[in-house]
């Protein structure tokens, strides 16, 4: 095995869940400037986390309803806007082609006929 591959500076650290205030003491190498006074009266480094097993829906059994309908509506609105833009470009291209055709036809009718010899 490689030497000095794993850190050796493990120390007791308190992790605190910001969602529900749940805290637990464990060993870690994480660097932090915050400290907290623990239940045993000692002061330990504090790491604030957004989610732990105490607040994660998988572990708590709670279901959280996401704004799925809003996401679907946004997707449908983007798809409709894209289709409208595509139709608008196609209509503009047809209109421009018709103008070019009319212009060339007009130029052809304006040309004087060559006199017969």
LOVOTOR-470024 format. One record per residue (C-alpha): residue number from 1; chain; residue in one letter; y, z, x. Coordinates in pm, whole numbers, padded with zeros to 5 digits. Layout:
<nodes>
<node><k>NUM</k><c>A</c><r>A</r><py>Y</py><pz>Z</pz><px>X</px></node>
...
</nodes>
This chain:
<nodes>
<node><k>1</k><c>A</c><r>X</r><py>00000</py><pz>00000</pz><px>00000</px></node>
<node><k>2</k><c>A</c><r>X</r><py>00359</py><pz>-00054</pz><px>00106</px></node>
<node><k>3</k><c>A</c><r>X</r><py>00539</py><pz>00251</pz><px>00235</px></node>
<node><k>4</k><c>A</c><r>X</r><py>00867</py><pz>00366</pz><px>00076</px></node>
<node><k>5</k><c>A</c><r>X</r><py>00821</py><pz>00132</pz><px>-00219</px></node>
<node><k>6</k><c>A</c><r>X</r><py>00875</py><pz>00395</pz><px>-00487</px></node>
<node><k>7</k><c>A</c><r>X</r><py>01178</py><pz>00625</pz><px>-00500</px></node>
<node><k>8</k><c>A</c><r>X</r><py>01130</py><pz>00982</pz><px>-00390</px></node>
<node><k>9</k><c>A</c><r>X</r><py>01445</py><pz>01137</pz><px>-00534</px></node>
<node><k>10</k><c>A</c><r>X</r><py>01307</py><pz>01241</pz><px>-00875</px></node>
<node><k>11</k><c>A</c><r>X</r><py>01491</py><pz>01531</pz><px>-01037</px></node>
<node><k>12</k><c>A</c><r>X</r><py>01510</py><pz>01686</pz><px>-01384</px></node>
<node><k>13</k><c>A</c><r>X</r><py>01741</py><pz>01485</pz><px>-01612</px></node>
<node><k>14</k><c>A</c><r>X</r><py>01834</py><pz>01527</pz><px>-01980</px></node>
<node><k>15</k><c>A</c><r>X</r><py>01830</py><pz>01215</pz><px>-02198</px></node>
<node><k>16</k><c>A</c><r>X</r><py>02035</py><pz>01240</pz><px>-02518</px></node>
<node><k>17</k><c>A</c><r>X</r><py>02006</py><pz>01005</pz><px>-02817</px></node>
<node><k>18</k><c>A</c><r>X</r><py>02352</py><pz>00906</pz><px>-02942</px></node>
<node><k>19</k><c>A</c><r>X</r><py>02222</py><pz>00826</pz><px>-03293</px></node>
<node><k>20</k><c>A</c><r>X</r><py>02094</py><pz>01168</pz><px>-03388</px></node>
<node><k>21</k><c>A</c><r>X</r><py>02168</py><pz>01401</pz><px>-03096</px></node>
<node><k>22</k><c>A</c><r>X</r><py>01801</py><pz>01443</pz><px>-03000</px></node>
<node><k>23</k><c>A</c><r>X</r><py>01767</py><pz>01546</pz><px>-02633</px></node>
<node><k>24</k><c>A</c><r>X</r><py>01474</py><pz>01585</pz><px>-02398</px></node>
<node><k>25</k><c>A</c><r>X</r><py>01431</py><pz>01695</pz><px>-02040</px></node>
<node><k>26</k><c>A</c><r>X</r><py>01225</py><pz>01482</pz><px>-01803</px></node>
<node><k>27</k><c>A</c><r>X</r><py>01216</py><pz>01372</pz><px>-01441</px></node>
<node><k>28</k><c>A</c><r>X</r><py>01408</py><pz>01060</pz><px>-01340</px></node>
<node><k>29</k><c>A</c><r>X</r><py>01594</py><pz>00891</pz><px>-01055</px></node>
<node><k>30</k><c>A</c><r>X</r><py>01876</py><pz>00760</pz><px>-01275</px></node>
<node><k>31</k><c>A</c><r>X</r><py>02227</py><pz>00820</pz><px>-01139</px></node>
<node><k>32</k><c>A</c><r>X</r><py>02482</py><pz>00980</pz><px>-01372</px></node>
<node><k>33</k><c>A</c><r>X</r><py>02806</py><pz>01176</pz><px>-01347</px></node>
<node><k>34</k><c>A</c><r>X</r><py>02770</py><pz>01369</pz><px>-01675</px></node>
<node><k>35</k><c>A</c><r>X</r><py>02600</py><pz>01706</pz><px>-01696</px></node>
<node><k>36</k><c>A</c><r>X</r><py>02482</py><pz>01929</pz><px>-01980</px></node>
<node><k>37</k><c>A</c><r>X</r><py>02371</py><pz>02290</pz><px>-02009</px></node>
<node><k>38</k><c>A</c><r>X</r><py>02008</py><pz>02291</pz><px>-02121</px></node>
<node><k>39</k><c>A</c><r>X</r><py>01819</py><pz>02544</pz><px>-02336</px></node>
<node><k>40</k><c>A</c><r>X</r><py>01697</py><pz>02733</pz><px>-02029</px></node>
<node><k>41</k><c>A</c><r>X</r><py>02057</py><pz>02801</pz><px>-01919</px></node>
<node><k>42</k><c>A</c><r>X</r><py>02052</py><pz>02558</pz><px>-01626</px></node>
<node><k>43</k><c>A</c><r>X</r><py>02284</py><pz>02258</pz><px>-01593</px></node>
<node><k>44</k><c>A</c><r>X</r><py>02120</py><pz>01915</pz><px>-01561</px></node>
<node><k>45</k><c>A</c><r>X</r><py>02245</py><pz>01556</pz><px>-01524</px></node>
<node><k>46</k><c>A</c><r>X</r><py>02293</py><pz>01388</pz><px>-01865</px></node>
<node><k>47</k><c>A</c><r>X</r><py>02204</py><pz>01030</pz><px>-01958</px></node>
<node><k>48</k><c>A</c><r>X</r><py>02322</py><pz>00906</pz><px>-02298</px></node>
<node><k>49</k><c>A</c><r>X</r><py>02102</py><pz>00643</pz><px>-02461</px></node>
<node><k>50</k><c>A</c><r>X</r><py>02144</py><pz>00453</pz><px>-02786</px></node>
<node><k>51</k><c>A</c><r>X</r><py>01786</py><pz>00472</pz><px>-02908</px></node>
<node><k>52</k><c>A</c><r>X</r><py>01483</py><pz>00691</pz><px>-02840</px></node>
<node><k>53</k><c>A</c><r>X</r><py>01153</py><pz>00760</pz><px>-03011</px></node>
<node><k>54</k><c>A</c><r>X</r><py>01342</py><pz>01001</pz><px>-03238</px></node>
<node><k>55</k><c>A</c><r>X</r><py>01558</py><pz>00724</pz><px>-03382</px></node>
<node><k>56</k><c>A</c><r>X</r><py>01357</py><pz>00403</pz><px>-03337</px></node>
<node><k>57</k><c>A</c><r>X</r><py>01223</py><pz>00269</pz><px>-03671</px></node>
<node><k>58</k><c>A</c><r>X</r><py>00878</py><pz>00203</pz><px>-03523</px></node>
<node><k>59</k><c>A</c><r>X</r><py>00831</py><pz>00570</pz><px>-03439</px></node>
<node><k>60</k><c>A</c><r>X</r><py>01017</py><pz>00720</pz><px>-03737</px></node>
<node><k>61</k><c>A</c><r>X</r><py>00857</py><pz>00499</pz><px>-04000</px></node>
<node><k>62</k><c>A</c><r>X</r><py>01196</py><pz>00417</pz><px>-04150</px></node>
<node><k>63</k><c>A</c><r>X</r><py>01279</py><pz>00065</pz><px>-04246</px></node>
<node><k>64</k><c>A</c><r>X</r><py>01626</py><pz>-00061</pz><px>-04183</px></node>
<node><k>65</k><c>A</c><r>X</r><py>01748</py><pz>-00346</pz><px>-04395</px></node>
<node><k>66</k><c>A</c><r>X</r><py>01924</py><pz>-00606</pz><px>-04188</px></node>
<node><k>67</k><c>A</c><r>X</r><py>02181</py><pz>-00845</pz><px>-04322</px></node>
<node><k>68</k><c>A</c><r>X</r><py>01924</py><pz>-01122</pz><px>-04353</px></node>
<node><k>69</k><c>A</c><r>X</r><py>02093</py><pz>-01279</pz><px>-04653</px></node>
<node><k>70</k><c>A</c><r>X</r><py>02418</py><pz>-01302</pz><px>-04463</px></node>
<node><k>71</k><c>A</c><r>X</r><py>02244</py><pz>-01470</pz><px>-04171</px></node>
<node><k>72</k><c>A</c><r>X</r><py>02075</py><pz>-01722</pz><px>-04398</px></node>
<node><k>73</k><c>A</c><r>X</r><py>02403</py><pz>-01795</pz><px>-04576</px></node>
<node><k>74</k><c>A</c><r>X</r><py>02578</py><pz>-01847</pz><px>-04243</px></node>
<node><k>75</k><c>A</c><r>X</r><py>02302</py><pz>-02082</pz><px>-04130</px></node>
<node><k>76</k><c>A</c><r>X</r><py>02321</py><pz>-02283</pz><px>-04453</px></node>
<node><k>77</k><c>A</c><r>X</r><py>02700</py><pz>-02301</pz><px>-04425</px></node>
<node><k>78</k><c>A</c><r>X</r><py>02676</py><pz>-02431</pz><px>-04066</px></node>
<node><k>79</k><c>A</c><r>X</r><py>02413</py><pz>-02686</pz><px>-04169</px></node>
<node><k>80</k><c>A</c><r>X</r><py>02630</py><pz>-02803</pz><px>-04461</px></node>
<node><k>81</k><c>A</c><r>X</r><py>02937</py><pz>-02829</pz><px>-04237</px></node>
<node><k>82</k><c>A</c><r>X</r><py>02738</py><pz>-03034</pz><px>-03985</px></node>
<node><k>83</k><c>A</c><r>X</r><py>02611</py><pz>-03268</pz><px>-04258</px></node>
<node><k>84</k><c>A</c><r>X</r><py>02964</py><pz>-03307</pz><px>-04398</px></node>
<node><k>85</k><c>A</c><r>X</r><py>03101</py><pz>-03386</pz><px>-04052</px></node>
<node><k>86</k><c>A</c><r>X</r><py>02822</py><pz>-03640</pz><px>-03994</px></node>
<node><k>87</k><c>A</c><r>X</r><py>02895</py><pz>-03808</pz><px>-04330</px></node>
<node><k>88</k><c>A</c><r>X</r><py>03268</py><pz>-03812</pz><px>-04254</px></node>
<node><k>89</k><c>A</c><r>X</r><py>03209</py><pz>-03978</pz><px>-03916</px></node>
<node><k>90</k><c>A</c><r>X</r><py>02978</py><pz>-04236</pz><px>-04074</px></node>
<node><k>91</k><c>A</c><r>X</r><py>03237</py><pz>-04314</pz><px>-04344</px></node>
<node><k>92</k><c>A</c><r>X</r><py>03511</py><pz>-04346</pz><px>-04081</px></node>
<node><k>93</k><c>A</c><r>X</r><py>03292</py><pz>-04583</pz><px>-03875</px></node>
<node><k>94</k><c>A</c><r>X</r><py>03223</py><pz>-04799</pz><px>-04183</px></node>
<node><k>95</k><c>A</c><r>X</r><py>03592</py><pz>-04806</pz><px>-04268</px></node>
<node><k>96</k><c>A</c><r>X</r><py>03683</py><pz>-04906</pz><px>-03911</px></node>
<node><k>97</k><c>A</c><r>X</r><py>03416</py><pz>-05179</pz><px>-03908</px></node>
<node><k>98</k><c>A</c><r>X</r><py>03551</py><pz>-05314</pz><px>-04237</px></node>
<node><k>99</k><c>A</c><r>X</r><py>03905</py><pz>-05319</pz><px>-04093</px></node>
<node><k>100</k><c>A</c><r>X</r><py>03787</py><pz>-05507</pz><px>-03784</px></node>
<node><k>101</k><c>A</c><r>X</r><py>03600</py><pz>-05758</pz><px>-03999</px></node>
<node><k>102</k><c>A</c><r>X</r><py>03906</py><pz>-05811</pz><px>-04219</px></node>
<node><k>103</k><c>A</c><r>X</r><py>04128</py><pz>-05851</pz><px>-03914</px></node>
<node><k>104</k><c>A</c><r>X</r><py>03903</py><pz>-06111</pz><px>-03752</px></node>
<node><k>105</k><c>A</c><r>X</r><py>03872</py><pz>-06298</pz><px>-04083</px></node>
<node><k>106</k><c>A</c><r>X</r><py>04249</py><pz>-06300</pz><px>-04120</px></node>
<node><k>107</k><c>A</c><r>X</r><py>04293</py><pz>-06430</pz><px>-03764</px></node>
<node><k>108</k><c>A</c><r>X</r><py>04042</py><pz>-06706</pz><px>-03826</px></node>
<node><k>109</k><c>A</c><r>X</r><py>04222</py><pz>-06819</pz><px>-04142</px></node>
<node><k>110</k><c>A</c><r>X</r><py>04560</py><pz>-06811</pz><px>-03961</px></node>
<node><k>111</k><c>A</c><r>X</r><py>04448</py><pz>-07045</pz><px>-03685</px></node>
<node><k>112</k><c>A</c><r>X</r><py>04586</py><pz>-07390</pz><px>-03745</px></node>
<node><k>113</k><c>A</c><r>X</r><py>04325</py><pz>-07650</pz><px>-03799</px></node>
<node><k>114</k><c>A</c><r>X</r><py>04288</py><pz>-07892</pz><px>-03511</px></node>
<node><k>115</k><c>A</c><r>X</r><py>04428</py><pz>-08228</pz><px>-03596</px></node>
<node><k>116</k><c>A</c><r>X</r><py>04170</py><pz>-08500</pz><px>-03629</px></node>
<node><k>117</k><c>A</c><r>X</r><py>04204</py><pz>-08788</pz><px>-03387</px></node>
</nodes>
